[in-house]
Amino acid sequence: MTKNQENKLTMYEAVQALLGVRAGKVAAKNQAEDELLNVLVPVASALLVHGGRQKQIDLREKANVSGSALRKMRDTELEGKIKAFSASIGQRESSVAGRVGARANLLELFDVADRTLTDELDRMMELLRGSQTQFYNEYFAARVIKDLGARHRAAPPASLLSEAVVVACVDTGGRRSPAVTGC
């Protein structure tokens, strides 16, 4: 999985967590569950096919679940299935061809998840814009993709720079060196 995909996955998890936190009311819980299943069923189907093509029996077994079976599950059982899926997706494949196929499939799955969030869930949030303003704002804050892989070098403290100049001046015997400024 690339850094961008990991960042997107983190955003998906934040959205899922936000929906889970607010799902205490029966209507909100049912709506969140419907949205989750609308994403999970196509992903499970794609993983089932992928597991079959790649001869990954474990993945195929974990992905072999229907929407009606998911609806009948208790919340904790559904959460366990989601964690099992996550673990299956995270496993490395041994062959280059398998990795290439998995990457193509992963890109397709990210596209499905993006379309579901953008075309369905984002639009449904408009229903809550006026009546559930805080939840609406929290949802769109969770939808922001944070670049967690970026590394930035901090500028060295000014004290270290002045020490380097002093050392350089001493090394030149106290004479001004054209290569070192500040002597």
BAMAR-998984 format. One record per residue (C-alpha): residue in one letter; x, y, z. Coordinates in nm, 2 decimals, decimal comma. Layout:
# residues N
> type / east / north / up
> A / X / Y / Z
...
# end
This chain:
# residues 183
> type / east / north / up
> M / 0,00 / 0,00 / 0,00
> T / 0,14 / 0,34 / -0,09
> K / 0,16 / 0,63 / 0,16
> N / -0,13 / 0,81 / -0,02
> Q / -0,34 / 0,49 / 0,01
> E / -0,24 / 0,46 / 0,38
> N / -0,34 / 0,83 / 0,43
> K / -0,68 / 0,76 / 0,26
> L / -0,73 / 0,45 / 0,47
> T / -0,67 / 0,65 / 0,78
> M / -0,93 / 0,90 / 0,66
> Y / -1,18 / 0,62 / 0,60
> E / -1,12 / 0,49 / 0,95
> A / -1,17 / 0,84 / 1,10
> V / -1,50 / 0,86 / 0,91
> Q / -1,60 / 0,52 / 1,03
> A / -1,50 / 0,60 / 1,39
> L / -1,70 / 0,92 / 1,37
> L / -2,01 / 0,74 / 1,24
> G / -1,96 / 0,48 / 1,51
> V / -1,94 / 0,73 / 1,79
> R / -2,27 / 0,90 / 1,68
> A / -2,45 / 0,57 / 1,62
> G / -2,60 / 0,56 / 1,97
> K / -2,94 / 0,66 / 1,85
> V / -3,13 / 0,38 / 1,68
> A / -3,20 / 0,58 / 1,36
> A / -2,84 / 0,71 / 1,33
> K / -2,71 / 0,36 / 1,40
> N / -2,92 / 0,20 / 1,13
> Q / -2,82 / 0,47 / 0,88
> A / -2,45 / 0,43 / 0,96
> E / -2,49 / 0,05 / 0,94
> D / -2,66 / 0,08 / 0,60
> E / -2,38 / 0,31 / 0,47
> L / -2,11 / 0,07 / 0,60
> L / -2,28 / -0,23 / 0,44
> N / -2,31 / -0,04 / 0,11
> V / -1,93 / -0,01 / 0,12
> L / -1,85 / -0,35 / 0,27
> V / -2,06 / -0,57 / 0,04
> P / -1,89 / -0,45 / -0,28
> V / -1,55 / -0,47 / -0,11
> A / -1,62 / -0,82 / 0,02
> S / -1,73 / -0,93 / -0,32
> A / -1,41 / -0,79 / -0,48
> L / -1,20 / -0,96 / -0,21
> L / -1,38 / -1,28 / -0,27
> V / -1,30 / -1,27 / -0,64
> H / -0,94 / -1,16 / -0,57
> G / -0,90 / -1,44 / -0,32
> G / -1,02 / -1,69 / -0,57
> R / -0,80 / -1,57 / -0,85
> Q / -0,49 / -1,56 / -0,63
> K / -0,58 / -1,89 / -0,47
> Q / -0,58 / -1,73 / -0,12
> I / -0,83 / -1,96 / 0,05
> D / -0,81 / -1,77 / 0,38
> L / -0,90 / -1,44 / 0,22
> R / -1,18 / -1,60 / 0,02
> E / -1,33 / -1,75 / 0,33
> K / -1,32 / -1,42 / 0,52
> A / -1,47 / -1,24 / 0,23
> N / -1,75 / -1,49 / 0,17
> V / -2,03 / -1,30 / 0,34
> S / -2,35 / -1,15 / 0,20
> G / -2,52 / -0,82 / 0,29
> S / -2,81 / -1,00 / 0,46
> A / -2,57 / -1,21 / 0,67
> L / -2,39 / -0,89 / 0,77
> R / -2,72 / -0,72 / 0,87
> K / -2,81 / -1,01 / 1,10
> M / -2,47 / -1,00 / 1,28
> R / -2,44 / -0,84 / 1,62
> D / -2,23 / -0,52 / 1,62
> T / -1,93 / -0,69 / 1,79
> E / -1,94 / -0,98 / 1,54
> L / -1,95 / -0,73 / 1,25
> E / -1,66 / -0,54 / 1,40
> G / -1,47 / -0,87 / 1,42
> K / -1,54 / -0,93 / 1,05
> I / -1,41 / -0,59 / 0,96
> K / -1,09 / -0,64 / 1,16
> A / -1,04 / -0,98 / 0,99
> F / -1,08 / -0,81 / 0,65
> S / -0,83 / -0,54 / 0,75
> A / -0,58 / -0,81 / 0,85
> S / -0,63 / -1,00 / 0,52
> I / -0,58 / -0,69 / 0,32
> G / -0,26 / -0,60 / 0,50
> Q / -0,09 / -0,94 / 0,44
> R / 0,20 / -0,92 / 0,19
> E / 0,18 / -1,14 / -0,12
> S / 0,49 / -1,33 / -0,21
> S / 0,50 / -1,30 / -0,59
> V / 0,55 / -0,99 / -0,80
> A / 0,24 / -1,08 / -1,01
> G / 0,04 / -1,11 / -0,70
> R / 0,15 / -0,77 / -0,57
> V / 0,07 / -0,61 / -0,91
> G / -0,27 / -0,77 / -0,92
> A / -0,34 / -0,67 / -0,56
> R / -0,23 / -0,31 / -0,63
> A / -0,47 / -0,29 / -0,92
> N / -0,75 / -0,44 / -0,71
> L / -0,66 / -0,20 / -0,42
> L / -0,68 / 0,10 / -0,66
> E / -1,02 / -0,03 / -0,77
> L / -1,14 / -0,07 / -0,41
> F / -1,02 / 0,28 / -0,32
> D / -1,22 / 0,41 / -0,62
> V / -1,53 / 0,23 / -0,50
> A / -1,48 / 0,37 / -0,14
> D / -1,42 / 0,72 / -0,28
> R / -1,73 / 0,71 / -0,50
> T / -1,94 / 0,58 / -0,21
> L / -1,82 / 0,85 / 0,02
> T / -1,85 / 1,13 / -0,23
> D / -2,16 / 1,03 / -0,42
> E / -2,36 / 0,89 / -0,13
> L / -2,25 / 0,96 / 0,22
> D / -2,13 / 1,32 / 0,16
> R / -2,46 / 1,40 / -0,01
> M / -2,66 / 1,23 / 0,27
> M / -2,47 / 1,45 / 0,52
> E / -2,64 / 1,75 / 0,36
> L / -2,96 / 1,63 / 0,52
> L / -2,80 / 1,69 / 0,86
> R / -2,64 / 2,02 / 0,78
> G / -2,90 / 2,23 / 0,95
> S / -3,02 / 2,00 / 1,23
> Q / -2,70 / 1,83 / 1,33
> T / -2,44 / 2,10 / 1,25
> Q / -2,18 / 1,97 / 1,49
> F / -2,19 / 1,62 / 1,35
> Y / -2,19 / 1,76 / 1,00
> N / -1,88 / 1,96 / 1,07
> E / -1,71 / 1,66 / 1,25
> Y / -1,79 / 1,43 / 0,95
> F / -1,63 / 1,66 / 0,70
> A / -1,33 / 1,72 / 0,93
> A / -1,29 / 1,34 / 0,95
> R / -1,30 / 1,33 / 0,56
> V / -0,98 / 1,54 / 0,53
> I / -0,69 / 1,33 / 0,41
> K / -0,39 / 1,40 / 0,63
> D / -0,05 / 1,33 / 0,48
> L / 0,10 / 1,12 / 0,76
> G / 0,41 / 1,02 / 0,56
> A / 0,56 / 1,36 / 0,51
> R / 0,89 / 1,43 / 0,69
> H / 1,02 / 1,77 / 0,72
> R / 1,37 / 1,86 / 0,84
> A / 1,38 / 2,13 / 1,11
> A / 1,63 / 2,41 / 1,06
> P / 1,92 / 2,38 / 1,30
> P / 1,90 / 2,61 / 1,59
> A / 2,08 / 2,95 / 1,56
> S / 2,32 / 2,86 / 1,84
> L / 2,45 / 2,56 / 1,64
> L / 2,51 / 2,78 / 1,33
> S / 2,71 / 3,04 / 1,53
> E / 2,92 / 2,76 / 1,69
> A / 3,00 / 2,63 / 1,34
> V / 3,12 / 2,98 / 1,24
> V / 3,34 / 3,01 / 1,55
> V / 3,49 / 2,67 / 1,48
> A / 3,55 / 2,76 / 1,12
> C / 3,72 / 3,09 / 1,22
> V / 3,94 / 2,92 / 1,47
> D / 4,04 / 2,66 / 1,21
> T / 4,16 / 2,93 / 0,97
> G / 4,40 / 3,06 / 1,24
> G / 4,18 / 3,36 / 1,31
> R / 4,23 / 3,50 / 0,96
> R / 3,92 / 3,58 / 0,76
> S / 3,84 / 3,31 / 0,52
> P / 3,65 / 3,40 / 0,20
> A / 3,46 / 3,07 / 0,23
> V / 3,34 / 3,14 / 0,58
> T / 3,12 / 3,45 / 0,65
> G / 3,10 / 3,59 / 1,00
> C / 3,47 / 3,57 / 1,10
# end
